[in-house]
């Protein structure tokens, strides 16, 4: 089974609502569907386009599953990076600056695994669908 290459603009439905998702051509490292290829301005000018296999469409439900797995992996990596930063003496204020949140927000999210777990349990019992944000690192 051939996995289709997604168009560069597949994840941007607001600016490219007519994107067909599956790329048909690549300019350098930038894949485009036929609709986005027609709308391009200077992208790829001077480059020879490479035609891509267009035998299959993008499975949008599989894409959601893939994105969910990547999100889980990224959240786990972020929690580990924060824990290591704390182990190396970085203050919550510095971590918060990198994350673009408040110091208190960073500490609430990553500081106390019991508090994060309790918040998740509360959200689940209320029927709120939230990403799993607990951490097993326990670094405060």
N, C-alpha and C positions, 0 to 999 in steps of 0.2 A: 504494500500500500504506500503510495506517495503522499507525503504530508505537504500540503500547500504552503507556500511562503506567503505570509501576510503582508499586505500593502503597508507602507510606512505610515499612512494616515488611518489605518483600521481602528486605532484606539482613540481617534479624534472625531467622533460623529458630529460634534457641534460645528466645526469648521468645514468638514468634508462629509455632509449627510448622504451624498450619492456614491461614496466609496464602495466598491464592490468586494472589498476585503481580500480576495485572493489576487496576489501580484501576478502580472503577466510579463513584466519587463523589469530589468534592474539596470540602474545607472550607477556604476561604481558599486557602492555598498547600499544603495537606496532602492528597495523594491517598490514598484507602483502597480496598482490595478489599471485597467484601461481608462476608467473615468478620471482617476488622478493623473494619469499620464497625459491626458488631453488638457487638464487644467494647469499643468506645471508651467512655470514661467522660465526661469533660467536654470533650473535644476537639471543637471546632466548635459547642458549645452557643451558641445565639443567632445562628449564621451560617446563611444559606440554602445548602444543599448544591447543588453543580453536578454534574449527571449527566454522565458521560464516555462516549465511544464504547467499547463492550465487544466489538466485532466480532472482535478478534484476541487470542490469548493471548501471553504473554511467551515469546519464544524464548530458553530458558535457555542454549543453546550460543552463540548470538550475543551474549548478555549477557556470557558468559565472555570472548569475544574482545574485546568493547568494554572490559571491565575491564582486560584485559591491555594494550591500547593506552593506556589512561589511566594505568596503572601505569608503563609505559615513559616516557610523557611527563612524569609527575611525577618519576620518578627523574632524568631528564635536567635538568629544571628545578631540582631540589634540588642536583644537582652544580654547576650554573651559579651558583646562589645562594651555595653554599659557596665557590666559587672567587672570586666577587665580594666576599664578606665578607673572605676572606683578602687580596685586593688592597687592600681598604680598611682593613687593619691589625687586623682582629678576630683575637684569639688562638683557638687550638684549644679552649681551655677554655670560652670563651663560646659557640662554635659547638656544642660538645658539650652544654652546658646546654640550649640551645634544642632540640636533637635528643633529649634525654633519654638520652644514652649517655655513656660515658667519653671523656675527652680522647684517650686512646690509640685508642679505637674510632673516633672521628671521623677521626683522622689516618690510621688504617689504611684506612678506607673511601674517603676522599676525597683523601688527601695525595699518594700516589705512584702514578701510573697504571700504572707497570710492575709494582708489587707487586699491585695490584688485578687486573691482567690475568693475572698468573701464578697467582693464587688461583683465578680463574675457569677458566683452562685446566686446572689440577689437578682442580678439581671436575668439569669436563666429561669428562676422561679417566677419572675414577672412576665416571662414570655418574650423578653427582649433578645433579639438575635445580635450578639456582639462577638467580635473576634476574641479568641482566647489570648488574654494578655498576662496570664500568670507567669511567673518566672521561678525556676528552681535554683537560682543562683544564690539568693539570700544575702546579697551584699548590700549593706546600708550605709 
